[in-house]
Amino acid sequence: MPMNLGSLIKLNGTNFEEWMKSVKLFLAISCVDYATKDEPPVPTITSSAEEKIKYDKWIHSNKIFLMTVKHTMEKIIKDNIPEASNAKKLLADVGNKFKIFDKTEKSTYLSLLTKTK
């Protein structure tokens, strides 16, 4: 089931849940969802080959993940999300932004409902 970047849903402010599912599926299929894990320690001279490979894999995955997520956001949303150096932080920031928006939106609609006769 190949997927291309053009098939991803663009985050427009009203479709956060669908966008998140779409992005996670694409990144899992592309084998770059490793970036959602904690950043491994930076390898040193004494690090094993396995530790170096794990770090390189995370760096590559993080870079692709950040570029993909940013590419699938409307400009206005992208401009209102703080710059993040890793995918896990960026997803948390985007998620928090939409939780706040969602609560505000719900309270507005609830208020309209109670005031409407």
N, C-alpha and C positions, 0 to 999 in steps of 0.2 A: 504494500500500500504506500507507494511513494507520495510525498507531499512536497509542495514547493512553497517558497516564501510568499508568493502571491495568493496562495489559498488561505492564508491566515486572516482572521477577523481583525479589523482595525479597532482599537479602543477609542470610543468616541464620547465616553462619559455616561452612557446609559446601558452599556453591554459588558460590564466588568466581568461577570461570572462566565459568560460565553467566551470572552477574549482570553481569560485565564486558562480555561480548558483547552482552547485552540493552541495557545502558545506552549503549554506544557506537553500536549500531544506532539506537536511539531518537534520540540526539542528532545523529547524522548526518542522519537523515531530517528532523529538526526544524531543520536548518541552524544548529545552535549548537555544533558540534564545533570551531569555530574557537578555543575557549578552551584546547584542548590544546596549542596552539602557545605559544611564549614571548610574554610580555606586550610589546607594542610600546611604544616610548618615549612618555611623556606629551607631548601636543602643547603647543607654545609659540605665542606670537603669530606667530612666523615660520614655523610649520609649514604645509605645503601642505594643501589641502582633502582630498587623498587620504590623507595621514597622519592627519588628524583623523577621517576616516570609518573608517579601519582601526582606530584606537584605540577609537572608539565601538562598532564592531562587536565588538571583543574584549571590552570591558566588558560589553556586553549578553550575549554568548555565555557569558562567565565566570559572570555572575550566574545565568543559567538553568541552566547546567551544575552549579554548586554546589548550587542548590536541588533539582535533580532527583536528584543523587547522594545527598544527605542524606535525601531523601524515600524513597529505595529501600533504606535500611538499617534493620535492626532497631535499636531504641533502645540496647541493650547494646553493639552494635558502634559506633554513632555516638558514644556516650559515651567510648569507648576510643581514638578517633582524634583526634589533635591538630587544633585549629582551623586551617584554612588559608584564605588570602585568594585563592588562585587554584586553578582546577580541576586544572592539571597537578600541583601540589604535593599536593593532596588525593588524587588517584589514585595518586601515588607512595607516599604514606603508607599508604593502604589496601592497596596491593599488597605493600608491605614487611611489614605486619602479618600478612598471610595467608601470605607466604613463610615467615616465622618459625614461624607456627602449623603450617603444612604440614610443615616439617622436624621439629618437635617431635612431631607426630602420627605421622609415619612412623617415627621412632626408637622411639616407645612401642610401636607395633605390631610392629616388628622385634624388639624386646626380648621381647615376649610370645611371639612365634613361636619364638625360640631357646630360651626357658625352658619352653615347653609340650612335654610328652611325649605 
